[in-house]
């Protein structure tokens, strides 16, 4: 496979850790798999993009449907510990950080510009959560002309019904679904 | 005037200070005027947006026509002193910071989203330099439906011929050109 890039989405303390304001149940379960996928990319020297949600503390850049909630329970606020990527998936020097404040990793970010500059045509996608940030990123990637590969046991949703329904829709637009264990073979192959 | 916003573009050490790698001659001359305009907005409690260029140290997000140059003379690199906004125009707490890596303040940023969220329809534009970051921002603002006001003695170019030629083109697409001294009256009026 021509050099692909890995996207790891929203694996931040505020969304992953037990008791965090916006904890996504199931996020902790996929850490191990994301690490495995990340190691495959690192070992081959392929680019890893750490995509994170970051909000201004005044909430002016929060989606309208969450703006009220944010006032009482702020999350992913710039400069706080909650916005940080979880310890297990900390970026290495030289890896890319993409800051977003919407679901899609492409919306109002330079992700597409960077991928184009690096000559990348295929993105592998991991992180949380399947119906929102994962799916919007997959659909935008497809719209922008990237081959998309979803590592299905390295993404998570609140319920398995939601998860499965979304996987089907993504497969139906040509997204390749693979498991963590088959990632290395596909990337090298 | 319904609440407008002020954009101050690229007034960073690397572009303004004598001897800086990408010094824009003429930039120091407009600091005083930008301060006056900024004070007008601050005194009325109107939003101020500080727009800055920020590059990754590996240069992967630099425009293609500057990428070679960046290797020998890096500029606006994240985490360096050169990327900082000049002392005289330092943002206050609660003002907005917009990070970009292209000319237009709208390209791959959340500026449009924030202006919409704040209910803003008019932008005043200041900073450097007239034919590049200023003009692309003005044209994008117009395309996105904003009334645009250019404070013509608070923007600068390398030569007055370039400056004047660009002012004409911007006036021709409906940009209002005003002086620093008339800003307060227009904003309050």
Boltz contact constraints between the chains, C-beta under 6 A:
constraints:
  - contact:
      token1: [A, 60]
      token2: [B, 114]
      max_distance: 6.0
  - contact:
      token1: [A, 60]
      token2: [B, 117]
      max_distance: 6.0
  - contact:
      token1: [A, 61]
      token2: [B, 110]
      max_distance: 6.0
  - contact:
      token1: [A, 61]
      token2: [B, 114]
      max_distance: 6.0
  - contact:
      token1: [A, 101]
      token2: [B, 110]
      max_distance: 6.0
  - contact:
      token1: [A, 108]
      token2: [B, 109]
      max_distance: 6.0
  - contact:
      token1: [A, 108]
      token2: [B, 110]
      max_distance: 6.0
  - contact:
      token1: [A, 109]
      token2: [B, 108]
      max_distance: 6.0
  - contact:
      token1: [A, 110]
      token2: [B, 61]
      max_distance: 6.0
  - contact:
      token1: [A, 110]
      token2: [B, 101]
      max_distance: 6.0
  - contact:
      token1: [A, 110]
      token2: [B, 108]
      max_distance: 6.0
  - contact:
      token1: [A, 114]
      token2: [B, 60]
      max_distance: 6.0
  - contact:
      token1: [A, 117]
      token2: [B, 60]
      max_distance: 6.0
